[in-house]
Protein backbone atom coordinates (compact mmCIF):
# COMPACT_ATOMS: atom_id res chain seq x y z
CA UNK A 1 0.00 0.00 0.00
CA UNK A 2 1.53 3.31 -1.13
CA UNK A 3 1.31 6.06 1.51
CA UNK A 4 1.13 9.77 0.80
CA UNK A 5 4.58 11.40 1.21
CA UNK A 6 4.96 13.57 4.33
CA UNK A 7 5.75 16.67 2.21
CA UNK A 8 2.30 16.33 0.54
CA UNK A 9 0.44 16.36 3.86
CA UNK A 10 0.98 20.10 4.28
CA UNK A 11 -0.51 22.82 2.12
CA UNK A 12 -0.71 26.62 2.19
CA UNK A 13 -3.64 28.50 3.65
CA UNK A 14 -6.02 29.99 1.11
CA UNK A 15 -6.62 33.74 1.14
CA UNK A 16 -9.45 35.63 -0.54
CA UNK A 17 -9.66 39.33 -1.38
CA UNK A 18 -13.30 40.18 -1.98
CA UNK A 19 -15.56 43.11 -2.72
CA UNK A 20 -19.35 43.00 -2.58
CA UNK A 21 -22.11 45.51 -3.14
CA UNK A 22 -25.70 44.87 -2.08
CA UNK A 23 -28.93 46.80 -2.37
CA UNK A 24 -32.27 46.07 -0.67
CA UNK A 25 -35.53 47.67 -1.81
CA UNK A 26 -38.73 47.30 0.20
CA UNK A 27 -42.16 48.55 -0.86
CA UNK A 28 -45.70 47.60 0.09
CA UNK A 29 -45.96 44.95 -2.65
CA UNK A 30 -42.35 44.06 -3.52
CA UNK A 31 -39.20 43.23 -1.56
CA UNK A 32 -36.05 42.84 -3.60
CA UNK A 33 -32.36 42.27 -2.96
CA UNK A 34 -29.44 42.39 -5.34
CA UNK A 35 -25.84 41.59 -4.59
CA UNK A 36 -22.80 41.83 -6.88
CA UNK A 37 -19.46 40.38 -5.81
CA UNK A 38 -15.95 39.70 -7.04
CA UNK A 39 -13.16 37.77 -5.33
CA UNK A 40 -9.52 37.01 -6.02
CA UNK A 41 -8.33 33.68 -4.57
CA UNK A 42 -4.68 33.31 -3.53
CA UNK A 43 -3.31 29.76 -3.12
CA UNK A 44 -6.78 28.21 -3.52
CA UNK A 45 -7.05 24.73 -2.09
CA UNK A 46 -7.99 21.87 -4.40
CA UNK A 47 -9.01 18.38 -3.39
CA UNK A 48 -7.11 15.77 -5.40
CA UNK A 49 -7.45 12.03 -5.34
CA UNK A 50 -4.89 9.25 -5.71
CA UNK A 51 -4.81 5.46 -5.69
CA UNK A 52 -2.82 4.20 -2.66
CA UNK A 53 -2.89 0.61 -3.93
CA UNK A 54 -2.23 0.61 -7.70
CA UNK A 55 -3.30 -3.06 -7.90
CA UNK A 56 -6.74 -2.34 -6.44
CA UNK A 57 -8.96 -0.15 -8.66
CA UNK A 58 -11.34 0.42 -5.72
CA UNK A 59 -8.59 1.91 -3.57
CA UNK A 60 -8.52 5.71 -3.50
CA UNK A 61 -8.06 8.59 -1.09
CA UNK A 62 -7.99 12.39 -1.19
CA UNK A 63 -5.46 15.02 -0.25
CA UNK A 64 -5.37 18.81 -0.40
CA UNK A 65 -3.01 20.81 -2.61
CA UNK A 66 -2.84 24.43 -3.75
CA UNK A 67 -3.34 26.06 -7.12
CA UNK A 68 -1.63 29.39 -7.82
CA UNK A 69 -4.77 31.44 -7.99
CA UNK A 70 -8.37 31.74 -8.99
CA UNK A 71 -11.31 34.10 -9.16
CA UNK A 72 -15.01 34.19 -8.40
CA UNK A 73 -17.54 36.81 -9.45
CA UNK A 74 -21.27 36.87 -9.66
CA UNK A 75 -24.66 38.35 -9.07
CA UNK A 76 -27.55 37.29 -6.85
CA UNK A 77 -31.06 38.65 -7.27
CA UNK A 78 -34.17 37.94 -5.18
CA UNK A 79 -37.61 39.44 -5.73
CA UNK A 80 -40.65 38.74 -3.56
CA UNK A 81 -44.00 40.01 -4.82
CA UNK A 82 -47.09 40.10 -2.63
CA UNK A 83 -49.99 39.77 -5.08
CA UNK A 84 -52.71 39.63 -2.42
CA UNK A 85 -52.70 39.24 1.35
CA UNK A 86 -52.85 35.45 0.83
CA UNK A 87 -50.71 34.97 -2.30
CA UNK A 88 -47.06 35.75 -2.96
CA UNK A 89 -44.53 34.80 -5.61
CA UNK A 90 -40.76 34.91 -5.38
CA UNK A 91 -37.92 34.60 -7.85
CA UNK A 92 -34.23 34.22 -7.09
CA UNK A 93 -31.43 33.98 -9.63
CA UNK A 94 -27.72 33.47 -9.12
CA UNK A 95 -25.08 33.97 -11.80
CA UNK A 96 -21.51 32.83 -11.16
CA UNK A 97 -18.19 32.88 -12.96
CA UNK A 98 -15.59 30.88 -11.07
CA UNK A 99 -12.14 30.08 -12.49
CA UNK A 100 -9.18 28.16 -11.13
CA UNK A 101 -5.71 28.87 -12.55
CA UNK A 102 -3.71 26.04 -14.04
CA UNK A 103 -2.33 23.67 -11.40
CA UNK A 104 -0.58 20.32 -11.26
CA UNK A 105 -0.81 17.26 -9.06
CA UNK A 106 2.33 16.98 -6.90
CA UNK A 107 2.00 13.18 -7.06
CA UNK A 108 2.47 12.71 -10.79
CA UNK A 109 2.90 16.30 -12.13
CA UNK A 110 -0.28 16.00 -14.22
CA UNK A 111 -1.19 19.53 -15.33
CA UNK A 112 -4.81 20.67 -15.07
CA UNK A 113 -5.68 23.55 -17.38
CA UNK A 114 -7.41 26.72 -16.23
CA UNK A 115 -11.11 25.95 -15.90
CA UNK A 116 -14.25 26.47 -13.84
CA UNK A 117 -14.06 25.52 -10.18
CA UNK A 118 -15.74 22.25 -9.15
CA UNK A 119 -19.31 22.48 -7.80
CA UNK A 120 -19.73 26.00 -9.22
CA UNK A 121 -22.66 26.13 -11.65
CA UNK A 122 -22.88 29.23 -13.88
CA UNK A 123 -26.49 29.79 -12.84
CA UNK A 124 -29.13 28.65 -10.38
CA UNK A 125 -32.69 29.76 -9.88
CA UNK A 126 -35.78 29.24 -7.77
CA UNK A 127 -39.33 30.29 -8.50
CA UNK A 128 -41.89 29.74 -5.77
CA UNK A 129 -45.55 30.50 -5.17
CA UNK A 130 -46.92 30.65 -1.62
CA UNK A 131 -50.59 30.66 -0.65
CA UNK A 132 -51.99 30.91 2.86
CA UNK A 133 -55.54 31.31 4.12
CA UNK A 134 -56.98 30.48 7.54
CA UNK A 135 -55.11 27.36 8.71
CA UNK A 136 -54.06 26.10 5.26
CA UNK A 137 -50.91 26.99 3.35
CA UNK A 138 -49.31 25.69 0.17
CA UNK A 139 -45.95 26.21 -1.53
CA UNK A 140 -44.96 25.25 -5.07
CA UNK A 141 -41.30 25.65 -6.05
CA UNK A 142 -39.28 25.16 -9.23
CA UNK A 143 -35.50 25.07 -8.74
CA UNK A 144 -32.78 24.70 -11.34
CA UNK A 145 -29.00 24.48 -11.65
CA UNK A 146 -26.55 24.67 -14.57
CA UNK A 147 -23.97 21.95 -15.19
CA UNK A 148 -20.80 21.89 -13.07
CA UNK A 149 -17.64 19.82 -12.61
CA UNK A 150 -17.97 17.12 -9.97
CA UNK A 151 -14.32 17.22 -8.99
CA UNK A 152 -11.19 19.40 -9.17
CA UNK A 153 -9.39 16.71 -11.22
CA UNK A 154 -12.03 14.99 -13.31
CA UNK A 155 -13.53 16.28 -16.54
CA UNK A 156 -16.99 14.79 -15.85
CA UNK A 157 -19.79 17.32 -15.42
CA UNK A 158 -23.33 17.10 -14.17
CA UNK A 159 -26.18 17.81 -16.56
CA UNK A 160 -28.25 20.94 -15.95
CA UNK A 161 -31.46 20.06 -14.13
CA UNK A 162 -34.71 21.44 -12.75
CA UNK A 163 -36.76 20.06 -9.86
CA UNK A 164 -40.31 20.67 -8.71
CA UNK A 165 -41.20 20.56 -5.00
CA UNK A 166 -44.45 21.25 -3.16
CA UNK A 167 -45.75 21.51 0.38
CA UNK A 168 -49.33 21.55 1.65
CA UNK A 169 -49.86 22.30 5.33
CA UNK A 170 -52.64 22.54 7.87
CA UNK A 171 -52.10 24.16 11.28
CA UNK A 172 -54.36 23.77 14.28
CA UNK A 173 -53.35 25.24 17.63
CA UNK A 174 -49.72 24.17 18.21
CA UNK A 175 -49.76 21.31 15.70
CA UNK A 176 -48.97 21.28 12.01
CA UNK A 177 -49.82 18.53 9.57
CA UNK A 178 -47.82 18.70 6.34
CA UNK A 179 -47.90 16.81 3.06
CA UNK A 180 -44.85 17.51 0.94
CA UNK A 181 -43.05 16.18 -2.10
CA UNK A 182 -39.49 16.76 -3.21
CA UNK A 183 -38.54 16.22 -6.86
CA UNK A 184 -42.11 15.12 -7.57
CA UNK A 185 -41.38 14.15 -11.20
CA UNK A 186 -38.41 11.98 -10.11
CA UNK A 187 -35.85 13.88 -12.20
CA UNK A 188 -32.51 12.03 -12.33
CA UNK A 189 -29.56 14.30 -11.54
C-alpha positions in Angstrom: 0.0 0.0 0.0 1.5 3.3 -1.1 1.3 6.1 1.5 1.1 9.8 0.8 4.6 11.4 1.2 5.0 13.6 4.3 5.7 16.7 2.2 2.3 16.3 0.5 0.4 16.4 3.9 1.0 20.1 4.3 -0.5 22.8 2.1 -0.7 26.6 2.2 -3.6 28.5 3.6 -6.0 30.0 1.1 -6.6 33.7 1.1 -9.4 35.6 -0.5 -9.7 39.3 -1.4 -13.3 40.2 -2.0 -15.6 43.1 -2.7 -19.3 43.0 -2.6 -22.1 45.5 -3.1 -25.7 44.9 -2.1 -28.9 46.8 -2.4 -32.3 46.1 -0.7 -35.5 47.7 -1.8 -38.7 47.3 0.2 -42.2 48.6 -0.9 -45.7 47.6 0.1 -46.0 44.9 -2.6 -42.3 44.1 -3.5 -39.2 43.2 -1.6 -36.0 42.8 -3.6 -32.4 42.3 -3.0 -29.4 42.4 -5.3 -25.8 41.6 -4.6 -22.8 41.8 -6.9 -19.5 40.4 -5.8 -15.9 39.7 -7.0 -13.2 37.8 -5.3 -9.5 37.0 -6.0 -8.3 33.7 -4.6 -4.7 33.3 -3.5 -3.3 29.8 -3.1 -6.8 28.2 -3.5 -7.1 24.7 -2.1 -8.0 21.9 -4.4 -9.0 18.4 -3.4 -7.1 15.8 -5.4 -7.5 12.0 -5.3 -4.9 9.3 -5.7 -4.8 5.5 -5.7 -2.8 4.2 -2.7 -2.9 0.6 -3.9 -2.2 0.6 -7.7 -3.3 -3.1 -7.9 -6.7 -2.3 -6.4 -9.0 -0.1 -8.7 -11.3 0.4 -5.7 -8.6 1.9 -3.6 -8.5 5.7 -3.5 -8.1 8.6 -1.1 -8.0 12.4 -1.2 -5.5 15.0 -0.2 -5.4 18.8 -0.4 -3.0 20.8 -2.6 -2.8 24.4 -3.7 -3.3 26.1 -7.1 -1.6 29.4 -7.8 -4.8 31.4 -8.0 -8.4 31.7 -9.0 -11.3 34.1 -9.2 -15.0 34.2 -8.4 -17.5 36.8 -9.5 -21.3 36.9 -9.7 -24.7 38.4 -9.1 -27.5 37.3 -6.8 -31.1 38.7 -7.3 -34.2 37.9 -5.2 -37.6 39.4 -5.7 -40.7 38.7 -3.6 -44.0 40.0 -4.8 -47.1 40.1 -2.6 -50.0 39.8 -5.1 -52.7 39.6 -2.4 -52.7 39.2 1.4 -52.9 35.5 0.8 -50.7 35.0 -2.3 -47.1 35.7 -3.0 -44.5 34.8 -5.6 -40.8 34.9 -5.4 -37.9 34.6 -7.9 -34.2 34.2 -7.1 -31.4 34.0 -9.6 -27.7 33.5 -9.1 -25.1 34.0 -11.8 -21.5 32.8 -11.2 -18.2 32.9 -13.0 -15.6 30.9 -11.1 -12.1 30.1 -12.5 -9.2 28.2 -11.1 -5.7 28.9 -12.5 -3.7 26.0 -14.0 -2.3 23.7 -11.4 -0.6 20.3 -11.3 -0.8 17.3 -9.1 2.3 17.0 -6.9 2.0 13.2 -7.1 2.5 12.7 -10.8 2.9 16.3 -12.1 -0.3 16.0 -14.2 -1.2 19.5 -15.3 -4.8 20.7 -15.1 -5.7 23.5 -17.4 -7.4 26.7 -16.2 -11.1 26.0 -15.9 -14.3 26.5 -13.8 -14.1 25.5 -10.2 -15.7 22.2 -9.2 -19.3 22.5 -7.8 -19.7 26.0 -9.2 -22.7 26.1 -11.7 -22.9 29.2 -13.9 -26.5 29.8 -12.8 -29.1 28.7 -10.4 -32.7 29.8 -9.9 -35.8 29.2 -7.8 -39.3 30.3 -8.5 -41.9 29.7 -5.8 -45.5 30.5 -5.2 -46.9 30.6 -1.6 -50.6 30.7 -0.7 -52.0 30.9 2.9 -55.5 31.3 4.1 -57.0 30.5 7.5 -55.1 27.4 8.7 -54.1 26.1 5.3 -50.9 27.0 3.3 -49.3 25.7 0.2 -45.9 26.2 -1.5 -45.0 25.2 -5.1 -41.3 25.7 -6.0 -39.3 25.2 -9.2 -35.5 25.1 -8.7 -32.8 24.7 -11.3 -29.0 24.5 -11.7 -26.5 24.7 -14.6 -24.0 22.0 -15.2 -20.8 21.9 -13.1 -17.6 19.8 -12.6 -18.0 17.1 -10.0 -14.3 17.2 -9.0 -11.2 19.4 -9.2 -9.4 16.7 -11.2 -12.0 15.0 -13.3 -13.5 16.3 -16.5 -17.0 14.8 -15.8 -19.8 17.3 -15.4 -23.3 17.1 -14.2 -26.2 17.8 -16.6 -28.3 20.9 -16.0 -31.5 20.1 -14.1 -34.7 21.4 -12.8 -36.8 20.1 -9.9 -40.3 20.7 -8.7 -41.2 20.6 -5.0 -44.5 21.2 -3.2 -45.7 21.5 0.4 -49.3 21.5 1.7 -49.9 22.3 5.3 -52.6 22.5 7.9 -52.1 24.2 11.3 -54.4 23.8 14.3 -53.4 25.2 17.6 -49.7 24.2 18.2 -49.8 21.3 15.7 -49.0 21.3 12.0 -49.8 18.5 9.6 -47.8 18.7 6.3 -47.9 16.8 3.1 -44.8 17.5 0.9 -43.1 16.2 -2.1 -39.5 16.8 -3.2 -38.5 16.2 -6.9 -42.1 15.1 -7.6 -41.4 14.1 -11.2 -38.4 12.0 -10.1 -35.8 13.9 -12.2 -32.5 12.0 -12.3 -29.6 14.3 -11.5 
